[in-house]
């Protein structure tokens, strides 16, 4: 019996500001190394971020993206979540960054699919 444990990927908020797609690609790359490993949450402590990866057997990652949104409020958030839900994305978490030119939020959105092969 395999012992499952969470994995943690650490990033700085500047990584998102400079190239959110590269951060998504790094997360995707790690998840694709082990079938069933998926982002479960993103947590923020000041200017540091941790993406928590956990095992979800029977699923595999199809897509992962950061949705950037300035001036995020509840109405906008719910609208984004509704549109992404229709496209089969689920929210993992959000990050809020305050910088010299204002505030920006990033939503981490995950799209999964049923695993096509079984892995021992």
N, C-alpha and C positions, 0 to 999 in steps of 0.2 A: 504494500500500500504506500503510495507516494504521500509525502507530507507537503501540503500546500502552504505557501506563505506569500504575503503581499510583497510587492516590490515598489520601490520609490524612485522616481526620477525628479531631480532637483533642477530648477531653473531660476534665473533672475528675471524680474519684471522687464528689464531692458531687452532681454531676449525676445519677448513678445512684441515690444515696441519696434524693434529693429526688423524682425522677420518672423512673424507668427507662423507662416507656412513651414519654415525650417524647424520650429519647435514641434509642430504637428508631425512632420516627417520623422523626427527623432523618436517621438512616442510610437508612431506607426511601426517604425523599424524594430523597436524593442518588442512590441506586441507580436509581430509576425515571426519572431524568433522562437516563440513557444505557443503552440496552438491553444486557444482558449484564454490566453492572457489578454485582459481588457482593462481600459481605464475605468475605475470605479468612482473616483473623486478627484477634485483638485482643491487644494487648501492653500491659503495665503497667510503669511506672517510677515508683516511690513513689506519689504521689497523682494522677498523670497517666495518661491512657489514650489509646491510638491504635488506631483501627479501620482496618485496611488493606483497601482496596477494589481488586479486580483484575478484569480482563475475562475472562469465561468465555462465549465465544460459544456460542449454541445453548441457553442457559439464561436464565431470568429469575427475579427474586425474587417469591415468592408471599407469604411472611410472614417476619417477623423478630421475635424476642422475647428479652427477658432473663428468665431463670429465677432468681429470688432464692431462696437457700437458706442458712439459718443452720446453723452447725456442720457444714459439709460435710466428709465423710470419703469414703474410696474406695468403701465399700459403697453409700452414698447416691448418690454420683456415678454409679456404674455402673447403679444402679436408675433414676435420672433419664434417663440416656442410652438405656437400653433402652426405656423408655416413650416417649421422644421419637422414637427411631428407628422404633418401630411407627407413629407418627403422621407419618412421613416428614420429620422434622427432623434436621439434622446439626449437630454442635457446631462452633463457630467458635473459641471460646476461653473463658477464664474470668478473672474479676477477683476478688481478695480484698481486702476493705476492713476495716481495724481502726479502730473509733471508740469513743467513750466508753462506749457501751452494749454493746459486744461486737464480735464478728467476724461478717461476712456475706460470702457469695460470690454472684457473679452469673455465670451461664453464658449466653453469647450463642449462640442457636440459630437456624438458618436453614432455611427451607423453600423449595425451588426447584421450578420446573416447566420443561418444554421450551418454548422460545420458540414462540409461535404464528404469528409473522410474521417474515419475513427483513428485515434492515436492512442497507442498503448503507453 
